Amino acid sequence: MVEIYMEKLQDLLVPKAQQGKKELKVKQSKNHVYVDGAKKVPVTSYEQIWSVIDMGEKNRTIGST
């Protein structure tokens, strides 16, 4: 789960204090586009999916525009 903030990609599945330490890059393979360096979290149930989404939502950058 990533966001684009101030023209930079940020991984929302890592704590805010660690965001930006690792540069994320958009890459393309023969079959798909992906974000290189983004954290992958395996899930096996809907409850785990919602838990990961909640974690990402808490790490979003929120501000007025």
mmCIF file of the N, C-alpha and C atoms, coordinates in Angstrom:
data_MODEL
# 
_entry.id   MODEL 
# 
loop_
_atom_site.group_PDB 
_atom_site.id 
_atom_site.type_symbol 
_atom_site.label_atom_id 
_atom_site.label_alt_id 
_atom_site.label_comp_id 
_atom_site.label_asym_id 
_atom_site.label_entity_id 
_atom_site.label_seq_id 
_atom_site.pdbx_PDB_ins_code 
_atom_site.Cartn_x 
_atom_site.Cartn_y 
_atom_site.Cartn_z 
_atom_site.occupancy 
_atom_site.B_iso_or_equiv 
_atom_site.pdbx_formal_charge 
_atom_site.auth_seq_id 
_atom_site.auth_comp_id 
_atom_site.auth_asym_id 
_atom_site.auth_atom_id 
_atom_site.pdbx_PDB_model_num 
ATOM 1   N N  . MET A 1 1  ? 0.863   -1.155  0.000   1.00 0.00 ? 1  MET A N  1 
ATOM 2   C CA . MET A 1 1  ? 0.000   0.000   0.000   1.00 0.00 ? 1  MET A CA 1 
ATOM 3   C C  . MET A 1 1  ? 0.910   1.218   0.000   1.00 0.00 ? 1  MET A C  1 
ATOM 4   N N  . VAL A 1 2  ? 0.798   2.035   -1.030  1.00 0.00 ? 2  VAL A N  1 
ATOM 5   C CA . VAL A 1 2  ? 1.660   3.205   -1.158  1.00 0.00 ? 2  VAL A CA 1 
ATOM 6   C C  . VAL A 1 2  ? 0.821   4.447   -1.407  1.00 0.00 ? 2  VAL A C  1 
ATOM 7   N N  . GLU A 1 3  ? 1.423   5.602   -1.175  1.00 0.00 ? 3  GLU A N  1 
ATOM 8   C CA . GLU A 1 3  ? 0.801   6.869   -1.524  1.00 0.00 ? 3  GLU A CA 1 
ATOM 9   C C  . GLU A 1 3  ? 1.847   7.731   -2.211  1.00 0.00 ? 3  GLU A C  1 
ATOM 10  N N  . ILE A 1 4  ? 1.367   8.665   -3.005  1.00 0.00 ? 4  ILE A N  1 
ATOM 11  C CA . ILE A 1 4  ? 2.244   9.662   -3.601  1.00 0.00 ? 4  ILE A CA 1 
ATOM 12  C C  . ILE A 1 4  ? 2.000   10.946  -2.824  1.00 0.00 ? 4  ILE A C  1 
ATOM 13  N N  . TYR A 1 5  ? 3.064   11.478  -2.218  1.00 0.00 ? 5  TYR A N  1 
ATOM 14  C CA . TYR A 1 5  ? 2.972   12.703  -1.444  1.00 0.00 ? 5  TYR A CA 1 
ATOM 15  C C  . TYR A 1 5  ? 4.146   13.585  -1.835  1.00 0.00 ? 5  TYR A C  1 
ATOM 16  N N  . MET A 1 6  ? 3.855   14.784  -2.256  1.00 0.00 ? 6  MET A N  1 
ATOM 17  C CA . MET A 1 6  ? 4.873   15.732  -2.708  1.00 0.00 ? 6  MET A CA 1 
ATOM 18  C C  . MET A 1 6  ? 5.781   15.098  -3.762  1.00 0.00 ? 6  MET A C  1 
ATOM 19  N N  . GLU A 1 7  ? 5.140   14.397  -4.689  1.00 0.00 ? 7  GLU A N  1 
ATOM 20  C CA . GLU A 1 7  ? 5.797   13.766  -5.833  1.00 0.00 ? 7  GLU A CA 1 
ATOM 21  C C  . GLU A 1 7  ? 6.762   12.645  -5.456  1.00 0.00 ? 7  GLU A C  1 
ATOM 22  N N  . LYS A 1 8  ? 6.603   12.073  -4.248  1.00 0.00 ? 8  LYS A N  1 
ATOM 23  C CA . LYS A 1 8  ? 7.423   10.936  -3.821  1.00 0.00 ? 8  LYS A CA 1 
ATOM 24  C C  . LYS A 1 8  ? 6.519   9.801   -3.381  1.00 0.00 ? 8  LYS A C  1 
ATOM 25  N N  . LEU A 1 9  ? 6.938   8.579   -3.687  1.00 0.00 ? 9  LEU A N  1 
ATOM 26  C CA . LEU A 1 9  ? 6.206   7.404   -3.233  1.00 0.00 ? 9  LEU A CA 1 
ATOM 27  C C  . LEU A 1 9  ? 6.566   7.094   -1.798  1.00 0.00 ? 9  LEU A C  1 
ATOM 28  N N  . GLN A 1 10 ? 5.548   6.779   -0.996  1.00 0.00 ? 10 GLN A N  1 
ATOM 29  C CA . GLN A 1 10 ? 5.774   6.404   0.402   1.00 0.00 ? 10 GLN A CA 1 
ATOM 30  C C  . GLN A 1 10 ? 5.054   5.092   0.681   1.00 0.00 ? 10 GLN A C  1 
ATOM 31  N N  . ASP A 1 11 ? 5.737   4.186   1.348   1.00 0.00 ? 11 ASP A N  1 
ATOM 32  C CA . ASP A 1 11 ? 5.161   2.896   1.725   1.00 0.00 ? 11 ASP A CA 1 
ATOM 33  C C  . ASP A 1 11 ? 4.353   3.084   3.000   1.00 0.00 ? 11 ASP A C  1 
ATOM 34  N N  . LEU A 1 12 ? 3.063   2.838   2.944   1.00 0.00 ? 12 LEU A N  1 
ATOM 35  C CA . LEU A 1 12 ? 2.193   3.040   4.102   1.00 0.00 ? 12 LEU A CA 1 
ATOM 36  C C  . LEU A 1 12 ? 2.213   1.867   5.077   1.00 0.00 ? 12 LEU A C  1 
ATOM 37  N N  . LEU A 1 13 ? 2.910   0.801   4.731   1.00 0.00 ? 13 LEU A N  1 
ATOM 38  C CA . LEU A 1 13 ? 2.961   -0.355  5.622   1.00 0.00 ? 13 LEU A CA 1 
ATOM 39  C C  . LEU A 1 13 ? 4.206   -0.356  6.506   1.00 0.00 ? 13 LEU A C  1 
ATOM 40  N N  . VAL A 1 14 ? 4.948   0.731   6.477   1.00 0.00 ? 14 VAL A N  1 
ATOM 41  C CA . VAL A 1 14 ? 6.081   0.899   7.400   1.00 0.00 ? 14 VAL A CA 1 
ATOM 42  C C  . VAL A 1 14 ? 5.761   2.081   8.300   1.00 0.00 ? 14 VAL A C  1 
ATOM 43  N N  . PRO A 1 15 ? 6.276   2.097   9.528   1.00 0.00 ? 15 PRO A N  1 
ATOM 44  C CA . PRO A 1 15 ? 5.995   3.214   10.441  1.00 0.00 ? 15 PRO A CA 1 
ATOM 45  C C  . PRO A 1 15 ? 6.441   4.552   9.858   1.00 0.00 ? 15 PRO A C  1 
ATOM 46  N N  . LYS A 1 16 ? 5.736   5.623   10.228  1.00 0.00 ? 16 LYS A N  1 
ATOM 47  C CA . LYS A 1 16 ? 6.042   6.966   9.712   1.00 0.00 ? 16 LYS A CA 1 
ATOM 48  C C  . LYS A 1 16 ? 7.501   7.341   9.914   1.00 0.00 ? 16 LYS A C  1 
ATOM 49  N N  . ALA A 1 17 ? 8.090   6.954   11.043  1.00 0.00 ? 17 ALA A N  1 
ATOM 50  C CA . ALA A 1 17 ? 9.480   7.313   11.330  1.00 0.00 ? 17 ALA A CA 1 
ATOM 51  C C  . ALA A 1 17 ? 10.448  6.699   10.326  1.00 0.00 ? 17 ALA A C  1 
ATOM 52  N N  . GLN A 1 18 ? 10.060  5.601   9.695   1.00 0.00 ? 18 GLN A N  1 
ATOM 53  C CA . GLN A 1 18 ? 10.941  4.930   8.735   1.00 0.00 ? 18 GLN A CA 1 
ATOM 54  C C  . GLN A 1 18 ? 10.601  5.271   7.284   1.00 0.00 ? 18 GLN A C  1 
ATOM 55  N N  . GLN A 1 19 ? 9.491   5.956   7.051   1.00 0.00 ? 19 GLN A N  1 
ATOM 56  C CA . GLN A 1 19 ? 9.122   6.306   5.688   1.00 0.00 ? 19 GLN A CA 1 
ATOM 57  C C  . GLN A 1 19 ? 10.134  7.263   5.100   1.00 0.00 ? 19 GLN A C  1 
ATOM 58  N N  . GLY A 1 20 ? 10.453  7.076   3.852   1.00 0.00 ? 20 GLY A N  1 
ATOM 59  C CA . GLY A 1 20 ? 11.385  7.954   3.162   1.00 0.00 ? 20 GLY A CA 1 
ATOM 60  C C  . GLY A 1 20 ? 12.840  7.528   3.285   1.00 0.00 ? 20 GLY A C  1 
ATOM 61  N N  . LYS A 1 21 ? 13.139  6.574   4.143   1.00 0.00 ? 21 LYS A N  1 
ATOM 62  C CA . LYS A 1 21 ? 14.522  6.105   4.281   1.00 0.00 ? 21 LYS A CA 1 
ATOM 63  C C  . LYS A 1 21 ? 14.927  5.234   3.101   1.00 0.00 ? 21 LYS A C  1 
ATOM 64  N N  . LYS A 1 22 ? 13.947  4.576   2.502   1.00 0.00 ? 22 LYS A N  1 
ATOM 65  C CA . LYS A 1 22 ? 14.189  3.682   1.379   1.00 0.00 ? 22 LYS A CA 1 
ATOM 66  C C  . LYS A 1 22 ? 13.446  4.235   0.170   1.00 0.00 ? 22 LYS A C  1 
ATOM 67  N N  . GLU A 1 23 ? 14.170  4.510   -0.908  1.00 0.00 ? 23 GLU A N  1 
ATOM 68  C CA . GLU A 1 23 ? 13.531  5.082   -2.088  1.00 0.00 ? 23 GLU A CA 1 
ATOM 69  C C  . GLU A 1 23 ? 12.745  4.008   -2.834  1.00 0.00 ? 23 GLU A C  1 
ATOM 70  N N  . LEU A 1 24 ? 11.488  4.307   -3.106  1.00 0.00 ? 24 LEU A N  1 
ATOM 71  C CA . LEU A 1 24 ? 10.634  3.400   -3.864  1.00 0.00 ? 24 LEU A CA 1 
ATOM 72  C C  . LEU A 1 24 ? 10.620  3.839   -5.314  1.00 0.00 ? 24 LEU A C  1 
ATOM 73  N N  . LYS A 1 25 ? 10.608  2.868   -6.219  1.00 0.00 ? 25 LYS A N  1 
ATOM 74  C CA . LYS A 1 25 ? 10.588  3.179   -7.642  1.00 0.00 ? 25 LYS A CA 1 
ATOM 75  C C  . LYS A 1 25 ? 9.506   2.371   -8.335  1.00 0.00 ? 25 LYS A C  1 
ATOM 76  N N  . VAL A 1 26 ? 8.820   3.012   -9.272  1.00 0.00 ? 26 VAL A N  1 
ATOM 77  C CA . VAL A 1 26 ? 7.829   2.323   -10.092 1.00 0.00 ? 26 VAL A CA 1 
ATOM 78  C C  . VAL A 1 26 ? 8.583   1.625   -11.208 1.00 0.00 ? 26 VAL A C  1 
ATOM 79  N N  . LYS A 1 27 ? 8.326   0.344   -11.360 1.00 0.00 ? 27 LYS A N  1 
ATOM 80  C CA . LYS A 1 27 ? 8.993   -0.446  -12.403 1.00 0.00 ? 27 LYS A CA 1 
ATOM 81  C C  . LYS A 1 27 ? 7.945   -1.184  -13.215 1.00 0.00 ? 27 LYS A C  1 
ATOM 82  N N  . GLN A 1 28 ? 8.373   -1.635  -14.375 1.00 0.00 ? 28 GLN A N  1 
ATOM 83  C CA . GLN A 1 28 ? 7.467   -2.352  -15.263 1.00 0.00 ? 28 GLN A CA 1 
ATOM 84  C C  . GLN A 1 28 ? 8.162   -3.615  -15.751 1.00 0.00 ? 28 GLN A C  1 
ATOM 85  N N  . SER A 1 29 ? 7.451   -4.728  -15.636 1.00 0.00 ? 29 SER A N  1 
ATOM 86  C CA . SER A 1 29 ? 7.956   -5.980  -16.195 1.00 0.00 ? 29 SER A CA 1 
ATOM 87  C C  . SER A 1 29 ? 7.151   -6.245  -17.465 1.00 0.00 ? 29 SER A C  1 
ATOM 88  N N  . LYS A 1 30 ? 7.350   -7.390  -18.019 1.00 0.00 ? 30 LYS A N  1 
ATOM 89  C CA . LYS A 1 30 ? 6.634   -7.730  -19.252 1.00 0.00 ? 30 LYS A CA 1 
ATOM 90  C C  . LYS A 1 30 ? 5.120   -7.756  -19.049 1.00 0.00 ? 30 LYS A C  1 
ATOM 91  N N  . ASN A 1 31 ? 4.681   -8.183  -17.844 1.00 0.00 ? 31 ASN A N  1 
ATOM 92  C CA . ASN A 1 31 ? 3.248   -8.396  -17.606 1.00 0.00 ? 31 ASN A CA 1 
ATOM 93  C C  . ASN A 1 31 ? 2.577   -7.407  -16.674 1.00 0.00 ? 31 ASN A C  1 
ATOM 94  N N  . HIS A 1 32 ? 3.343   -6.622  -15.896 1.00 0.00 ? 32 HIS A N  1 
ATOM 95  C CA . HIS A 1 32 ? 2.690   -5.739  -14.932 1.00 0.00 ? 32 HIS A CA 1 
ATOM 96  C C  . HIS A 1 32 ? 3.593   -4.585  -14.493 1.00 0.00 ? 32 HIS A C  1 
ATOM 97  N N  . VAL A 1 33 ? 2.970   -3.622  -13.832 1.00 0.00 ? 33 VAL A N  1 
ATOM 98  C CA . VAL A 1 33 ? 3.668   -2.485  -13.242 1.00 0.00 ? 33 VAL A CA 1 
ATOM 99  C C  . VAL A 1 33 ? 3.656   -2.696  -11.731 1.00 0.00 ? 33 VAL A C  1 
ATOM 100 N N  . TYR A 1 34 ? 4.782   -2.386  -11.060 1.00 0.00 ? 34 TYR A N  1 
ATOM 101 C CA . TYR A 1 34 ? 4.858   -2.597  -9.621  1.00 0.00 ? 34 TYR A CA 1 
ATOM 102 C C  . TYR A 1 34 ? 5.757   -1.548  -8.979  1.00 0.00 ? 34 TYR A C  1 
ATOM 103 N N  . VAL A 1 35 ? 5.680   -1.454  -7.660  1.00 0.00 ? 35 VAL A N  1 
ATOM 104 C CA . VAL A 1 35 ? 6.522   -0.529  -6.904  1.00 0.00 ? 35 VAL A CA 1 
ATOM 105 C C  . VAL A 1 35 ? 7.637   -1.340  -6.259  1.00 0.00 ? 35 VAL A C  1 
ATOM 106 N N  . ASP A 1 36 ? 8.849   -1.128  -6.735  1.00 0.00 ? 36 ASP A N  1 
ATOM 107 C CA . ASP A 1 36 ? 10.008  -1.847  -6.226  1.00 0.00 ? 36 ASP A CA 1 
ATOM 108 C C  . ASP A 1 36 ? 10.385  -1.294  -4.855  1.00 0.00 ? 36 ASP A C  1 
ATOM 109 N N  . GLY A 1 37 ? 10.504  -2.169  -3.872  1.00 0.00 ? 37 GLY A N  1 
ATOM 110 C CA . GLY A 1 37 ? 10.868  -1.761  -2.523  1.00 0.00 ? 37 GLY A CA 1 
ATOM 111 C C  . GLY A 1 37 ? 9.689   -1.637  -1.578  1.00 0.00 ? 37 GLY A C  1 
ATOM 112 N N  . ALA A 1 38 ? 8.464   -1.755  -2.088  1.00 0.00 ? 38 ALA A N  1 
ATOM 113 C CA . ALA A 1 38 ? 7.284   -1.676  -1.216  1.00 0.00 ? 38 ALA A CA 1 
ATOM 114 C C  . ALA A 1 38 ? 7.173   -2.960  -0.398  1.00 0.00 ? 38 ALA A C  1 
ATOM 115 N N  . LYS A 1 39 ? 6.751   -2.822  0.837   1.00 0.00 ? 39 LYS A N  1 
ATOM 116 C CA . LYS A 1 39 ? 6.614   -3.962  1.742   1.00 0.00 ? 39 LYS A CA 1 
ATOM 117 C C  . LYS A 1 39 ? 5.464   -4.855  1.296   1.00 0.00 ? 39 LYS A C  1 
ATOM 118 N N  . LYS A 1 40 ? 5.690   -6.150  1.339   1.00 0.00 ? 40 LYS A N  1 
ATOM 119 C CA . LYS A 1 40 ? 4.650   -7.127  1.019   1.00 0.00 ? 40 LYS A CA 1 
ATOM 120 C C  . LYS A 1 40 ? 4.232   -7.820  2.305   1.00 0.00 ? 40 LYS A C  1 
ATOM 121 N N  . VAL A 1 41 ? 2.925   -7.918  2.525   1.00 0.00 ? 41 VAL A N  1 
ATOM 122 C CA . VAL A 1 41 ? 2.400   -8.563  3.722   1.00 0.00 ? 41 VAL A CA 1 
ATOM 123 C C  . VAL A 1 41 ? 1.444   -9.676  3.295   1.00 0.00 ? 41 VAL A C  1 
ATOM 124 N N  . PRO A 1 42 ? 1.798   -10.938 3.547   1.00 0.00 ? 42 PRO A N  1 
ATOM 125 C CA . PRO A 1 42 ? 0.890   -12.029 3.181   1.00 0.00 ? 42 PRO A CA 1 
ATOM 126 C C  . PRO A 1 42 ? -0.328  -12.059 4.111   1.00 0.00 ? 42 PRO A C  1 
ATOM 127 N N  . VAL A 1 43 ? -1.487  -12.302 3.542   1.00 0.00 ? 43 VAL A N  1 
ATOM 128 C CA . VAL A 1 43 ? -2.725  -12.408 4.320   1.00 0.00 ? 43 VAL A CA 1 
ATOM 129 C C  . VAL A 1 43 ? -3.463  -13.671 3.911   1.00 0.00 ? 43 VAL A C  1 
ATOM 130 N N  . THR A 1 44 ? -4.259  -14.210 4.845   1.00 0.00 ? 44 THR A N  1 
ATOM 131 C CA . THR A 1 44 ? -4.995  -15.440 4.561   1.00 0.00 ? 44 THR A CA 1 
ATOM 132 C C  . THR A 1 44 ? -6.480  -15.330 4.888   1.00 0.00 ? 44 THR A C  1 
ATOM 133 N N  . SER A 1 45 ? -6.908  -14.143 5.355   1.00 0.00 ? 45 SER A N  1 
ATOM 134 C CA . SER A 1 45 ? -8.321  -13.982 5.694   1.00 0.00 ? 45 SER A CA 1 
ATOM 135 C C  . SER A 1 45 ? -8.740  -12.530 5.492   1.00 0.00 ? 45 SER A C  1 
ATOM 136 N N  . TYR A 1 46 ? -10.049 -12.313 5.447   1.00 0.00 ? 46 TYR A N  1 
ATOM 137 C CA . TYR A 1 46 ? -10.564 -10.955 5.319   1.00 0.00 ? 46 TYR A CA 1 
ATOM 138 C C  . TYR A 1 46 ? -10.176 -10.091 6.521   1.00 0.00 ? 46 TYR A C  1 
ATOM 139 N N  . GLU A 1 47 ? -10.139 -10.692 7.703   1.00 0.00 ? 47 GLU A N  1 
ATOM 140 C CA . GLU A 1 47 ? -9.760  -9.951  8.900   1.00 0.00 ? 47 GLU A CA 1 
ATOM 141 C C  . GLU A 1 47 ? -8.328  -9.426  8.780   1.00 0.00 ? 47 GLU A C  1 
ATOM 142 N N  . GLN A 1 48 ? -7.439  -10.240 8.255   1.00 0.00 ? 48 GLN A N  1 
ATOM 143 C CA . GLN A 1 48 ? -6.058  -9.811  8.066   1.00 0.00 ? 48 GLN A CA 1 
ATOM 144 C C  . GLN A 1 48 ? -5.966  -8.717  7.003   1.00 0.00 ? 48 GLN A C  1 
ATOM 145 N N  . ILE A 1 49 ? -6.770  -8.826  5.956   1.00 0.00 ? 49 ILE A N  1 
ATOM 146 C CA . ILE A 1 49 ? -6.790  -7.789  4.920   1.00 0.00 ? 49 ILE A CA 1 
ATOM 147 C C  . ILE A 1 49 ? -7.173  -6.453  5.540   1.00 0.00 ? 49 ILE A C  1 
ATOM 148 N N  . TRP A 1 50 ? -8.240  -6.443  6.333   1.00 0.00 ? 50 TRP A N  1 
ATOM 149 C CA . TRP A 1 50 ? -8.696  -5.196  6.956   1.00 0.00 ? 50 TRP A CA 1 
ATOM 150 C C  . TRP A 1 50 ? -7.680  -4.663  7.959   1.00 0.00 ? 50 TRP A C  1 
ATOM 151 N N  . SER A 1 51 ? -6.977  -5.556  8.630   1.00 0.00 ? 51 SER A N  1 
ATOM 152 C CA . SER A 1 51 ? -5.949  -5.139  9.578   1.00 0.00 ? 51 SER A CA 1 
ATOM 153 C C  . SER A 1 51 ? -4.809  -4.413  8.847   1.00 0.00 ? 51 SER A C  1 
ATOM 154 N N  . VAL A 1 52 ? -4.397  -4.934  7.701   1.00 0.00 ? 52 VAL A N  1 
ATOM 155 C CA . VAL A 1 52 ? -3.331  -4.311  6.912   1.00 0.00 ? 52 VAL A CA 1 
ATOM 156 C C  . VAL A 1 52 ? -3.807  -2.975  6.343   1.00 0.00 ? 52 VAL A C  1 
ATOM 157 N N  . ILE A 1 53 ? -5.044  -2.929  5.875   1.00 0.00 ? 53 ILE A N  1 
ATOM 158 C CA . ILE A 1 53 ? -5.599  -1.665  5.356   1.00 0.00 ? 53 ILE A CA 1 
ATOM 159 C C  . ILE A 1 53 ? -5.653  -0.621  6.463   1.00 0.00 ? 53 ILE A C  1 
ATOM 160 N N  . ASP A 1 54 ? -6.085  -1.015  7.664   1.00 0.00 ? 54 ASP A N  1 
ATOM 161 C CA . ASP A 1 54 ? -6.124  -0.074  8.797   1.00 0.00 ? 54 ASP A CA 1 
ATOM 162 C C  . ASP A 1 54 ? -4.731  0.453   9.129   1.00 0.00 ? 54 ASP A C  1 
ATOM 163 N N  . MET A 1 55 ? -3.731  -0.423  9.096   1.00 0.00 ? 55 MET A N  1 
ATOM 164 C CA . MET A 1 55 ? -2.357  -0.007  9.371   1.00 0.00 ? 55 MET A CA 1 
ATOM 165 C C  . MET A 1 55 ? -1.916  1.037   8.337   1.00 0.00 ? 55 MET A C  1 
ATOM 166 N N  . GLY A 1 56 ? -2.209  0.795   7.081   1.00 0.00 ? 56 GLY A N  1 
ATOM 167 C CA . GLY A 1 56 ? -1.848  1.751   6.025   1.00 0.00 ? 56 GLY A CA 1 
ATOM 168 C C  . GLY A 1 56 ? -2.588  3.067   6.163   1.00 0.00 ? 56 GLY A C  1 
ATOM 169 N N  . GLU A 1 57 ? -3.854  3.001   6.523   1.00 0.00 ? 57 GLU A N  1 
ATOM 170 C CA . GLU A 1 57 ? -4.644  4.237   6.695   1.00 0.00 ? 57 GLU A CA 1 
ATOM 171 C C  . GLU A 1 57 ? -4.075  5.106   7.805   1.00 0.00 ? 57 GLU A C  1 
ATOM 172 N N  . LYS A 1 58 ? -3.575  4.498   8.862   1.00 0.00 ? 58 LYS A N  1 
ATOM 173 C CA . LYS A 1 58 ? -3.008  5.251   9.988   1.00 0.00 ? 58 LYS A CA 1 
ATOM 174 C C  . LYS A 1 58 ? -1.708  5.947   9.600   1.00 0.00 ? 58 LYS A C  1 
ATOM 175 N N  . ASN A 1 59 ? -1.011  5.437   8.593   1.00 0.00 ? 59 ASN A N  1 
ATOM 176 C CA . ASN A 1 59 ? 0.265   6.003   8.177   1.00 0.00 ? 59 ASN A CA 1 
ATOM 177 C C  . ASN A 1 59 ? 0.139   6.983   7.021   1.00 0.00 ? 59 ASN A C  1 
ATOM 178 N N  . ARG A 1 60 ? -1.089  7.255   6.583   1.00 0.00 ? 60 ARG A N  1 
ATOM 179 C CA . ARG A 1 60 ? -1.284  8.215   5.486   1.00 0.00 ? 60 ARG A CA 1 
ATOM 180 C C  . ARG A 1 60 ? -0.910  9.619   5.915   1.00 0.00 ? 60 ARG A C  1 
ATOM 181 N N  . THR A 1 61 ? -0.489  10.412  4.942   1.00 0.00 ? 61 THR A N  1 
ATOM 182 C CA . THR A 1 61 ? -0.222  11.821  5.184   1.00 0.00 ? 61 THR A CA 1 
ATOM 183 C C  . THR A 1 61 ? -1.530  12.568  4.946   1.00 0.00 ? 61 THR A C  1 
ATOM 184 N N  . ILE A 1 62 ? -1.974  13.306  5.962   1.00 0.00 ? 62 ILE A N  1 
ATOM 185 C CA . ILE A 1 62 ? -3.244  14.023  5.862   1.00 0.00 ? 62 ILE A CA 1 
ATOM 186 C C  . ILE A 1 62 ? -2.970  15.501  6.135   1.00 0.00 ? 62 ILE A C  1 
ATOM 187 N N  . GLY A 1 63 ? -3.412  16.326  5.227   1.00 0.00 ? 63 GLY A N  1 
ATOM 188 C CA . GLY A 1 63 ? -3.213  17.767  5.398   1.00 0.00 ? 63 GLY A CA 1 
ATOM 189 C C  . GLY A 1 63 ? -4.191  18.530  4.532   1.00 0.00 ? 63 GLY A C  1 
ATOM 190 N N  . SER A 1 64 ? -4.301  19.817  4.772   1.00 0.00 ? 64 SER A N  1 
ATOM 191 C CA . SER A 1 64 ? -5.200  20.628  3.974   1.00 0.00 ? 64 SER A CA 1 
ATOM 192 C C  . SER A 1 64 ? -4.552  20.973  2.642   1.00 0.00 ? 64 SER A C  1 
ATOM 193 N N  . THR A 1 65 ? -5.391  21.181  1.657   1.00 0.00 ? 65 THR A N  1 
ATOM 194 C CA . THR A 1 65 ? -4.883  21.553  0.327   1.00 0.00 ? 65 THR A CA 1 
ATOM 195 C C  . THR A 1 65 ? -5.445  22.894  -0.081  1.00 0.00 ? 65 THR A C  1 
# 
